[in-house]
Amino acid sequence: MADNKGVLAPANPEESEKFPGDVHWYDLPDDDADPEEAELQGQAARTEDGPGHDEDVPPPGEESIPGGTRLQRVIRKTTSLLRRSAAVALLLVVWETLPRLGVVDRVFLPPLSEVLGAWYELILRGELGEHVGASLGRSLAGFALAIVTVIPLGLLIGWYKPVADFLTPLLELFRNTSAVALLPVFTLILGLGETAKITFVLYACAWPILLNTISGVKTVDALLIKSARSMGLGPLRLFQKVILPAAVPTIFTGVRLAGAYSILVLLFAEMVGAKAGLGYLINAAQFNFRIPDMYAGIITISLLGLLFNQLLVTLERRFSTWRIT
């Protein structure tokens, strides 16, 4: 009994069986656990996650910068631009080279450098700006009038069958008549002033807008129309919410074609009785044998058409944002 003095016997006999030799670190509270064992267990867990797992996770505040992705995007855009402009660059090189080699007569086809020099001189004298302003004013006036008057007419013809049946024979008669062939008629009736030129542009721009508007309305998905009617949409709401939005892409196709026509057909009108304009510049340069000036006017028309078309493409994307591409 003296040997057991100061030793407390366990209350539970089972605990006395495993005390003191069977006590492990995981049976103790967290504060008493062996830190070396915990570290060894953590290393084992990291090994199971795979080598280099910790290295893949950047420390806080040091996120990776996608510089490589930006560089690849720039390279792709540059490559695409070079690929699309390769044919134009080849044409310009051929234009510069063939007259200098004597393959073609440089009197009638001057090298590109001479044409650009003449173009620059026209700009410095202010002559080119005057002609461009006159042509753009007439072209935009006729083009805008065509949009305002023809798109509602096309929507009406495409949506209401009695109107289409009444006007279709007349439309078929005039749409197969060239606008250039009717230029003398416009000149005789409306004279040589601005009214004849703007009306001529209006007539030429009307047909692509009108035909594409009618086609856009008539080709709307019939199932889409039936679904809208089953939801209780009336004729006016159906036209506003379904027909018109679905026809917008086709209408804009006609508008883009009309934009090109507004500049091209104007040249013919400006060659008759005009005192300013790109058509007048080209015609006067030809008669006075100023061949570089003539080509400078042609290049200006091409650039205007390109810029005009790009503007219409941008507007089409703006008004067709609902489309899934």
Number of C-alpha atoms within 10 A of each C-alpha: 4 5 6 8 7 7 7 7 10 11 8 8 10 9 12 11 11 10 11 9 7 9 10 10 13 11 10 11 8 10 7 10 14 13 12 9 12 12 11 10 12 12 11 11 11 13 12 10 10 9 10 10 11 11 8 8 11 10 10 6 6 8 9 9 8 8 9 9 10 11 10 11 12 12 12 12 11 11 11 12 11 12 11 10 10 12 11 11 12 11 11 14 13 14 17 19 15 16 18 14 10 9 9 14 13 16 12 12 17 19 21 19 13 18 21 16 14 20 21 15 14 17 13 11 10 11 15 22 15 15 18 19 14 16 23 17 14 23 26 17 17 26 26 16 17 24 20 10 13 22 21 14 17 23 23 17 24 22 16 10 10 11 13 16 11 11 11 11 10 10 14 10 9 11 15 9 10 10 19 15 9 12 18 15 14 19 18 10 9 15 14 16 12 16 14 20 29 22 20 27 29 27 20 24 31 25 23 21 27 27 20 25 30 23 18 25 25 16 13 16 12 10 9 13 15 12 11 16 14 10 8 10 17 12 9 10 13 16 17 13 12 18 22 17 17 21 20 17 19 18 26 23 19 22 28 21 17 25 24 19 20 30 26 18 22 24 22 16 25 24 18 17 14 17 13 18 27 29 28 22 24 22 19 16 18 15 10 10 13 15 21 25 26 23 22 25 27 16 15 15 18 15 12 16 18 12 11 15 18 13 13 17 15 11 12 18 13 10 13 15 9 10 10 5 4
